[in-house]
Amino acid sequence: MLVLILLFIVNFTFSQNKIETYKDSVKSLLYNNPSKAKYYCHKLLKYAKTNDLVVEEAKSYCFLADLSGALTQKDSAFYYFDKAIQKAGAIDNEKLEMVFKINKANYLFNEFDFQEALTLYEECVTLSKKLNDVGAYNYISIKRGSIAYELERYQEALKIYKENLNKEGFSNVSKLDIKLGLVKTYINLNKQDSAYVFIKSGIQESQKNHLKEHEIHFLSQLGLIYIDKKDFVNAKLTFDKALNIAQKIESNNLITETNIRISKLYSLQKDYDKAIMLLKSILSTEQTSKIPTENLSEIYYLLAENYKFIENFSESNYYYGQFIEKSKKIGEKRIEAVDHLHKIDISESKEREKTQEHQKWILLGSTTFLILLFIGYYMKRRKEGIQNQVKFEELLLKIKDFEHQNPKTADESQQKQTLAGDDEITEPDLLEEESETEFIPSNIVTINTTSNDELILDDEAIAEHNDADIEEPTGSNFIIKDETRVEILDKLIKLEEKRLFLRQDFTLHNVAKRLKTNTAYLSKIVNSELDKNFSSYVNELRINYIIIELKNNAKLRSYSINAIAEEIGYKSPESFTKYFKVATGISPSIYIKKINQMKESENK
């Protein structure tokens, strides 16, 4: 079994390597030597068929279609495109099918069959939306711009190209297509300076990415600019450079297009015989069926014009007749394409109106929802404000009663300007003796919990029974003598009077140690005598203390919640806020705000 698995892995790896080798050969020769590239593509197709690699087989057909188009083998190109699309459909690979249809539409566009190209592009738009393929959608948009250019709708073409120029996700080829479209459009709008900027960058990028066909196109456009400036010498040098590259990559279409431009240059220089010789050499070296209709029509027109200039009217009339016949076919295709593009524009306009209407309702619904949400939020805040005011007033009444019952404590609290800072309370070790300080009884607010109430338990109360120096009693039903109970309570009250509960180390373990008892005794006494667990007992002392201090100490009210929490023994502001709200019904920040408002009103 292991041997079979190893053989499978080796075979699979070998297959992948062989496929990649063929692909690399095809890609490297695609633009430079399409004939040789086609040879490797056939080998790739044969290998894919033999090994039942359907996806690779479909891709091979598409490669062969592109290469056949480059070699002006029109029938072969259509045959291979259709085979590639059929294979992709057979395996339900919509992504691949869309790519192949785009390639075929591009070929139709290059053959000036704009209506068929538009039909395929529209199919691809539908697929790109279905597949959520933004890149494909944007690419098709560029091709729409190219068709608008060919139909002499230059402003529309310029708008499309500009919209796509700085979009992300385009390949190097697509970016160069956009720049080339801009160059051609600017030239036709007599904006040569704008065109020249994109020609310069286009040539540089073409050379950098070894895209010879694009370099030829940019050079040809540069030659046209030189012609417009009457710089015929540089125009000829530029066209010759483009022709040389086209011949090296054996691109018959580009050779033909470049020779047509050179013949135009000869005509402008009034070298009519040379122009005629070059144009007729194109017709003699290429079968007319292999020359794209648009190029053939242009050749006939230029021949007719050049023969007219040398007064050979019979030849001129013959080629004019040929030109008119071809132009009719092109004109019909153009008219069909214009009509088709017009219908697409209307369809897209209606779709935009429908989308805008849909967006309007979404905006209206969203706005209504936000208004209702705001009203709900406002009402909630208002309700909370009323509740906070009620809780605050109830708390003030409790404080007033407390201060009335304890005038001495209230006076001392008012005289105290800060809990920390310049008059900071010195806090010696909890286990050392300290000077006495007045005690504030905890009868303003209470925190009623049980020993199992998780809301009130603080982190510092966890595992604080461990490591006690005093021996812990065993069992849960131990009895504490009355004398011991009273003694511990008295000592606990003294610690309260000294405000040691404001320290972070005021824990069950440390307090038991200070009182020379054990945690079990102390915990049981607090639970039985004060009707609360030790954590609630400490929190209640701290909250009652800070309520009075915040009311009477303006400087303390200016502190942050974090600083206040730290001053009264809490390890985090969250714990302080939680216990304060449990005890009073409002948060400490609201309490401080209400106190400040009250003080301001009193001072007016």
ROMIKE-541379 format. One line per field, with one value per residue (C-alpha): residue number from 1; residue in one letter; y, z, x. Coordinates in steps of 0.02 Angstrom, whole numbers. Each point is the difference from the previous one (the first is absolute). Last residue first. Example, Ala and Ser with C-alpha at 12.3 -4.5 7.8 and 13.67 -1.06 7.14 Angstrom:
// ROMIKE-541379
nr	c(2, 1)
rest	c(S, A)
y	c(-53, -172)
z	c(357, 33)
x	c(684, -69)
//
This chain:
// ROMIKE-541379
nr	c(604, 603, 602, 601, 600, 599, 598, 597, 596, 595, 594, 593, 592, 591, 590, 589, 588, 587, 586, 585, 584, 583, 582, 581, 580, 579, 578, 577, 576, 575, 574, 573, 572, 571, 570, 569, 568, 567, 566, 565, 564, 563, 562, 561, 560, 559, 558, 557, 556, 555, 554, 553, 552, 551, 550, 549, 548, 547, 546, 545, 544, 543, 542, 541, 540, 539, 538, 537, 536, 535, 534, 533, 532, 531, 530, 529, 528, 527, 526, 525, 524, 523, 522, 521, 520, 519, 518, 517, 516, 515, 514, 513, 512, 511, 510, 509, 508, 507, 506, 505, 504, 503, 502, 501, 500, 499, 498, 497, 496, 495, 494, 493, 492, 491, 490, 489, 488, 487, 486, 485, 484, 483, 482, 481, 480, 479, 478, 477, 476, 475, 474, 473, 472, 471, 470, 469, 468, 467, 466, 465, 464, 463, 462, 461, 460, 459, 458, 457, 456, 455, 454, 453, 452, 451, 450, 449, 448, 447, 446, 445, 444, 443, 442, 441, 440, 439, 438, 437, 436, 435, 434, 433, 432, 431, 430, 429, 428, 427, 426, 425, 424, 423, 422, 421, 420, 419, 418, 417, 416, 415, 414, 413, 412, 411, 410, 409, 408, 407, 406, 405, 404, 403, 402, 401, 400, 399, 398, 397, 396, 395, 394, 393, 392, 391, 390, 389, 388, 387, 386, 385, 384, 383, 382, 381, 380, 379, 378, 377, 376, 375, 374, 373, 372, 371, 370, 369, 368, 367, 366, 365, 364, 363, 362, 361, 360, 359, 358, 357, 356, 355, 354, 353, 352, 351, 350, 349, 348, 347, 346, 345, 344, 343, 342, 341, 340, 339, 338, 337, 336, 335, 334, 333, 332, 331, 330, 329, 328, 327, 326, 325, 324, 323, 322, 321, 320, 319, 318, 317, 316, 315, 314, 313, 312, 311, 310, 309, 308, 307, 306, 305, 304, 303, 302, 301, 300, 299, 298, 297, 296, 295, 294, 293, 292, 291, 290, 289, 288, 287, 286, 285, 284, 283, 282, 281, 280, 279, 278, 277, 276, 275, 274, 273, 272, 271, 270, 269, 268, 267, 266, 265, 264, 263, 262, 261, 260, 259, 258, 257, 256, 255, 254, 253, 252, 251, 250, 249, 248, 247, 246, 245, 244, 243, 242, 241, 240, 239, 238, 237, 236, 235, 234, 233, 232, 231, 230, 229, 228, 227, 226, 225, 224, 223, 222, 221, 220, 219, 218, 217, 216, 215, 214, 213, 212, 211, 210, 209, 208, 207, 206, 205, 204, 203, 202, 201, 200, 199, 198, 197, 196, 195, 194, 193, 192, 191, 190, 189, 188, 187, 186, 185, 184, 183, 182, 181, 180, 179, 178, 177, 176, 175, 174, 173, 172, 171, 170, 169, 168, 167, 166, 165, 164, 163, 162, 161, 160, 159, 158, 157, 156, 155, 154, 153, 152, 151, 150, 149, 148, 147, 146, 145, 144, 143, 142, 141, 140, 139, 138, 137, 136, 135, 134, 133, 132, 131, 130, 129, 128, 127, 126, 125, 124, 123, 122, 121, 120, 119, 118, 117, 116, 115, 114, 113, 112, 111, 110, 109, 108, 107, 106, 105, 104, 103, 102, 101, 100, 99, 98, 97, 96, 95, 94, 93, 92, 91, 90, 89, 88, 87, 86, 85, 84, 83, 82, 81, 80, 79, 78, 77, 76, 75, 74, 73, 72, 71, 70, 69, 68, 67, 66, 65, 64, 63, 62, 61, 60, 59, 58, 57, 56, 55, 54, 53, 52, 51, 50, 49, 48, 47, 46, 45, 44, 43, 42, 41, 40, 39, 38, 37, 36, 35, 34, 33, 32, 31, 30, 29, 28, 27, 26, 25, 24, 23, 22, 21, 20, 19, 18, 17, 16, 15, 14, 13, 12, 11, 10, 9, 8, 7, 6, 5, 4, 3, 2, 1)
rest	c(K, N, E, S, E, K, M, Q, N, I, K, K, I, Y, I, S, P, S, I, G, T, A, V, K, F, Y, K, T, F, S, E, P, S, K, Y, G, I, E, E, A, I, A, N, I, S, Y, S, R, L, K, A, N, N, K, L, E, I, I, I, Y, N, I, R, L, E, N, V, Y, S, S, F, N, K, D, L, E, S, N, V, I, K, S, L, Y, A, T, N, T, K, L, R, K, A, V, N, H, L, T, F, D, Q, R, L, F, L, R, K, E, E, L, K, I, L, K, D, L, I, E, V, R, T, E, D, K, I, I, F, N, S, G, T, P, E, E, I, D, A, D, N, H, E, A, I, A, E, D, D, L, I, L, E, D, N, S, T, T, N, I, T, V, I, N, S, P, I, F, E, T, E, S, E, E, E, L, L, D, P, E, T, I, E, D, D, G, A, L, T, Q, K, Q, Q, S, E, D, A, T, K, P, N, Q, H, E, F, D, K, I, K, L, L, L, E, E, F, K, V, Q, N, Q, I, G, E, K, R, R, K, M, Y, Y, G, I, F, L, L, I, L, F, T, T, S, G, L, L, I, W, K, Q, H, E, Q, T, K, E, R, E, K, S, E, S, I, D, I, K, H, L, H, D, V, A, E, I, R, K, E, G, I, K, K, S, K, E, I, F, Q, G, Y, Y, Y, N, S, E, S, F, N, E, I, F, K, Y, N, E, A, L, L, Y, Y, I, E, S, L, N, E, T, P, I, K, S, T, Q, E, T, S, L, I, S, K, L, L, M, I, A, K, D, Y, D, K, Q, L, S, Y, L, K, S, I, R, I, N, T, E, T, I, L, N, N, S, E, I, K, Q, A, I, N, L, A, K, D, F, T, L, K, A, N, V, F, D, K, K, D, I, Y, I, L, G, L, Q, S, L, F, H, I, E, H, E, K, L, H, N, K, Q, S, E, Q, I, G, S, K, I, F, V, Y, A, S, D, Q, K, N, L, N, I, Y, T, K, V, L, G, L, K, I, D, L, K, S, V, N, S, F, G, E, K, N, L, N, E, K, Y, I, K, L, A, E, Q, Y, R, E, L, E, Y, A, I, S, G, R, K, I, S, I, Y, N, Y, A, G, V, D, N, L, K, K, S, L, T, V, C, E, E, Y, L, T, L, A, E, Q, F, D, F, E, N, F, L, Y, N, A, K, N, I, K, F, V, M, E, L, K, E, N, D, I, A, G, A, K, Q, I, A, K, D, F, Y, Y, F, A, S, D, K, Q, T, L, A, G, S, L, D, A, L, F, C, Y, S, K, A, E, E, V, V, L, D, N, T, K, A, Y, K, L, L, K, H, C, Y, Y, K, A, K, S, P, N, N, Y, L, L, S, K, V, S, D, K, Y, T, E, I, K, N, Q, S, F, T, F, N, V, I, F, L, L, I, L, V, L, M)
y	c(4062, -103, -124, -34, -35, -120, -96, -14, -63, -128, -60, -23, -92, -118, -27, -48, -112, -102, 3, -123, 40, -165, -103, 151, 29, -185, -7, 168, -53, -169, 81, 131, -142, -54, 84, 65, 171, 101, -121, 21, 190, -2, -111, 105, 151, 134, 167, -61, -24, 185, 49, -101, 5, -109, -108, -35, -45, -127, -61, -62, -87, -87, -58, -67, -90, -79, -67, -79, -68, -91, -64, -79, 84, -11, 109, -117, -171, 31, 111, -124, -149, 83, 53, -172, -89, 125, -30, 114, 118, 154, 50, -178, -6, 169, -62, -161, 81, 137, 182, -10, 127, 129, 109, -129, 61, 145, 17, -5, -155, -85, 45, -75, -163, -5, 18, -133, -121, 24, -20, -165, -65, 38, -81, -160, -55, -171, -111, -71, 4, -126, 33, 161, 97, 20, 179, 38, -1, -69, -17, 76, 142, -115, 128, 157, 108, -41, 80, -88, 116, -64, -181, -7, -161, 81, 90, 180, 161, 150, 136, 188, 144, -107, -42, 94, 123, -27, 136, -36, -87, -9, -162, -163, -113, -151, 107, 74, 188, 105, 186, 95, 123, 183, 66, -134, -125, 4, 185, 158, -61, 139, -67, -175, 66, 92, -155, -109, 122, 20, -189, -17, 152, -56, -172, 72, 117, -144, -105, 147, 28, -184, 15, 156, -92, -151, 115, 97, -163, -63, 162, -6, -185, 43, 142, -112, -133, 130, 70, -174, -45, 165, -29, -177, 64, 131, -129, -119, 138, 48, -181, -23, 159, -46, -176, 76, 118, -142, -99, 151, 26, -183, 8, 160, -82, -154, 112, 89, -167, -61, 164, -8, -184, 46, 138, -119, -121, 139, 64, -179, -32, 166, -42, -174, 71, 131, -132, -100, 157, 52, -161, 33, 184, -38, -129, 127, 132, -126, -19, 186, 40, -135, 77, 176, -15, 187, -14, 78, -110, -157, 57, 30, -168, -92, 87, -47, -182, -14, 77, -125, -142, 66, 10, -171, -86, -76, -191, -4, 119, -133, 85, 24, 72, 115, 69, 22, 100, 124, 18, 27, 126, 102, -1, 59, 137, 82, 158, 14, -17, -154, -76, 26, -85, -147, -8, -8, -143, -89, 10, -74, -143, -45, 9, -122, -116, -17, -95, 54, 64, 74, 101, 63, 62, 80, 100, 62, 44, 96, 102, 39, 51, 117, 71, 50, 58, 132, 87, 22, -109, -126, -3, -32, -144, -76, 6, -97, -132, -10, -28, -140, -84, 5, -78, -145, -22, -24, -36, 64, 139, 36, 21, 105, 120, 12, 37, 132, 98, -29, 56, 170, 16, -17, 149, 104, -61, 63, 8, -96, -143, 0, 2, -152, -100, 38, -34, -170, -41, 47, -113, -144, 25, -21, -155, -79, 37, -84, 103, -21, 180, 143, 149, 3, -74, 159, 87, -135, 5, 191, 4, -129, 103, 157, -95, -73, -37, -175, -71, 104, -61, -178, 32, 73, -154, -98, 98, -40, -183, 15, 80, -143, -129, 80, 19, -187, -21, -168, 48, 177, -66, -124, 136, 112, -149, -20, 186, -18, -139, 107, 149, -105, -62, 180, 64, -116, 109, -153, 64, 9, -179, -53, 93, -82, -170, 41, 62, -160, -104, 95, -17, -189, -17, 87, -96, -171, -114, -143, -7, 190, 18, -130, 87, 170, -74, -88, 161, 98, -136, 3, 190, 14, -138, 92, 164, -60, 176, -64, 102, -71, -177, 38, 60, -152, -120, 74, -19, -182, -30, 75, -123, -147, 63, 1, -174, -88, -174, -55, -27, 154, 113, -69, 30, 177, 40, -67, 106, 152, -36, 14, 154, 88, -38, 90, 139, 51, 158, 30, -174, -68, 15, -43, -159, -63, 37, -96, -151, -3, 26, -151, -107, 51, -38, -171, -42, 51, -109, -148, 16, 17, -150, -106, 44, -48, -165, -40, 36, -121)
z	c(2145, 118, 43, -184, -30, 149, -67, -172, 76, 107, -152, -102, 143, 18, -188, 0, 154, -90, 63, 97, 163, 67, -159, -96, 120, -2, -190, -17, 126, -83, -171, 66, 40, 153, 121, 165, 25, -87, -147, -40, 10, -119, -127, 10, -44, 130, -7, 128, 125, -13, 35, 162, 89, -109, -62, 177, 62, -140, 12, 179, -31, -152, 94, 153, -109, -107, 155, 72, -169, -14, 179, -26, 68, 149, 112, 150, -83, -163, 79, 144, -117, -112, 149, 80, -164, -45, 163, 148, 50, -52, -121, -69, -25, -88, -114, -50, -24, -106, 34, -112, -122, 139, 28, 125, 116, 42, 178, 68, -104, 77, 171, -47, -48, 169, 90, -109, 33, 189, -1, -96, 108, 160, -73, -39, -182, -39, -146, -117, -165, 38, 54, 84, -87, 89, -2, -123, -150, -164, -93, 47, -126, -148, -84, 97, -95, -165, 62, 41, -17, -162, 44, 140, 93, 169, -11, -46, 67, -33, 119, -17, 125, 157, -11, 152, -33, 129, 59, -15, 124, -22, -74, 63, -132, -84, -135, -48, 13, -104, 14, -53, -137, 43, -150, -119, 64, 82, -29, 75, 174, 85, -68, 64, 172, 7, -55, 130, 139, -59, 5, 11, -111, -116, -17, -31, -132, -80, -8, -75, -126, -51, -33, -103, -100, -30, -62, -110, -70, -39, -89, -99, -41, -68, -101, -62, -51, -84, -95, -52, -58, -94, -76, -53, -72, -98, -53, -60, -97, -81, -43, -75, -102, -56, -48, -92, -94, -35, -83, -105, -45, -48, -110, -82, -26, -77, -116, -53, -22, -117, -97, -17, -54, -134, -63, -3, -108, -119, -10, -28, -139, -81, 15, -71, -145, -26, -1, -131, -100, 19, -81, -158, -1, 12, -139, -112, 48, -43, -176, -22, 47, -115, -144, 56, -10, 25, 117, 140, -45, 14, 176, 51, -66, 81, 166, -8, -44, 144, 121, -48, 24, 173, 55, -74, 93, -122, -7, -138, -103, -4, 59, -95, -157, 88, 116, -149, -85, 145, -1, -188, 4, 138, -92, -158, 93, 80, 33, 176, 66, -110, 67, 180, -45, -66, 166, 92, -112, 30, 188, -13, -112, 113, 150, -81, -55, 174, -29, 168, -88, -142, 120, 91, -164, -54, 163, -23, -181, 53, 125, -125, -131, 122, 57, -180, -38, 136, -72, 178, -42, -76, 163, 95, -118, 31, 188, -30, -95, 140, 128, -105, -28, 187, 34, -116, 79, 179, 81, 171, 11, -186, 6, 159, -81, -162, 97, 109, -154, -95, 152, 8, -191, -4, 117, -112, -156, 53, -173, 57, -115, 79, 175, -42, -70, 152, 125, -79, 7, 184, 36, -99, 95, 166, -69, -51, 169, 86, 79, 183, 57, -92, -50, -187, 6, 11, -120, -132, 12, -11, -149, -93, 28, -60, -151, -69, -164, -16, 22, 159, 71, -37, 97, 145, 6, 5, 155, 83, -38, 101, 146, 6, -10, 145, 104, -7, 108, -86, -48, -42, -107, -86, -49, -61, -98, -94, -36, -67, -115, -76, -12, -98, -117, -31, -17, -136, -32, -11, 153, 88, -50, 76, 160, 6, -15, 144, 106, -39, 56, 165, 32, -32, 119, 140, -43, 24, -22, -66, -170, -6, 10, -137, -113, 25, -45, -153, -59, 18, -93, -150, -4, -4, -129, -118, 22, -23, 6, 95, 153, -14, -8, 155, 97, -54, 42, 174, 21, -54, 123, 141, -36, 1, 162, 79, -68, 57, -64, -6, -188, -34, 106, -83, -174, 45, 73, -156, -107, 106, -24, -190, 18, 96, -144, -121, 126, 13, 103, 67, 61, 5, 189, 37, -106, 71, 178, -32, -69, 152, 119, -74, 14, 181, 44, -80, 86, 169, -30, -53, 151, 118, -79, 7, 184, 36, -93, 96, 165, -47)
x	c(-1267, 108, -138, -33, 185, 4, -151, 76, 163, -95, -98, 160, 86, -150, -5, 185, -23, -136, -179, -108, 88, 70, 3, 61, 145, 42, 14, 90, 132, 26, 16, 122, 122, 102, -116, 68, -79, 135, 11, -184, 15, 149, -89, -158, 106, 26, -92, -127, 141, 42, -179, -9, -168, -110, 142, 58, -174, -31, 180, -20, -165, 75, 155, -92, -128, 136, 87, -159, -51, 168, -13, -171, -155, -119, 108, 2, -18, 96, 133, 23, 12, 131, 106, -5, 42, 137, 95, 30, 139, -100, 137, 10, -187, 10, 139, -92, -169, 75, 42, 154, -72, -10, -154, -67, 137, -112, 69, -177, -33, 152, -68, -169, 88, 89, -166, -81, 145, -13, -189, 9, 144, -97, -156, 95, 2, -75, 57, -131, 99, 138, 180, 51, 140, 167, 58, 142, -118, 73, -165, -167, 26, -34, -113, -48, 128, -86, -160, -163, -148, -74, 38, -129, 41, 39, -165, -20, -72, 110, -57, -10, 14, 24, 185, 58, 142, 136, 117, 186, 114, 186, 65, 75, 79, -83, -83, 167, 0, -119, 29, -154, 43, -13, 100, -63, -128, -170, -13, -71, -53, -101, -164, 39, 40, -165, -98, 86, -43, -180, -37, -191, -30, 138, -81, -172, 72, 96, -159, -95, 140, -10, -187, 35, 133, -113, -138, 121, 72, -175, -42, 162, -25, -173, 74, 139, -126, -111, 149, 58, -174, -14, 172, -47, -163, 97, 130, -137, -86, 166, 38, -173, 15, 176, -58, -147, 116, 122, -139, -49, 182, 17, -156, 63, 170, -83, -99, 160, 88, -138, 2, 190, -10, -127, 113, 149, -100, -51, 179, 64, -127, 47, 185, -25, -99, 135, 136, -94, -34, 180, 58, -103, 45, 188, -7, -87, 126, 136, -66, -29, 180, 67, -98, 45, 189, 23, 154, -105, -149, 107, 49, -181, -63, 145, -35, -184, 36, 126, -126, -133, 124, 46, -182, -39, 143, 125, -7, -129, 108, 136, 160, 163, -81, -123, 135, 117, -138, -1, 190, 10, -144, 85, 166, -86, -90, 154, -99, 73, -177, -20, 161, -64, -163, 101, 93, -167, -59, 166, -29, -175, 59, 148, -118, -121, 139, 76, 161, 76, 158, -101, -108, 157, 78, -163, -10, 179, -36, -155, 103, 137, -129, -89, 167, 39, -177, -6, -154, -68, -151, 120, 101, -162, -42, 173, -33, -162, 99, 129, -140, -75, 169, 40, -169, 39, 173, -56, 169, -60, 131, -10, -188, 12, 125, -101, -160, 84, 55, -162, -102, 85, -3, -190, -23, 114, -89, -171, -80, -156, 51, 172, -76, -107, 145, 110, -140, -35, 186, 3, -150, 75, 164, -91, -87, 166, 80, -148, -138, -47, -5, -85, 107, -35, -176, -102, 119, -23, -190, -7, 118, -106, -158, 90, 66, -161, 89, -77, 175, 18, -167, 59, 161, -98, -109, 162, 50, -168, 32, 161, -94, -126, 140, 92, -159, -37, -155, -31, -178, 54, 144, -118, -123, 141, 68, -163, 6, 177, -58, -137, 119, 127, -135, -54, 178, 60, 151, 115, 93, -169, -39, 168, -39, -172, 86, 116, -146, -95, 150, 13, -187, 4, 147, -96, -159, 84, -149, 112, -88, -12, 189, 22, -127, 86, 170, -70, -85, 162, 96, -117, -9, 191, 18, -118, 94, 179, 73, 156, -49, -175, 68, 103, -153, -101, 143, 13, -189, 8, 142, -102, -141, 123, 78, -173, -41, 159, -45, 184, 4, -106, 113, 158, -71, -53, 172, 86, -117, 45, 184, -22, -109, 138, 117, -116, -37, 184, 28, -174, -50, 178, 30, -181, 1, 165, -56, -160, 92, 116, -146, -89, 157, 28, -181, 10, 165, -72, -155, 106, 115, -149, -89, 158, 22, -180, 21, 160, -87, -140)
//
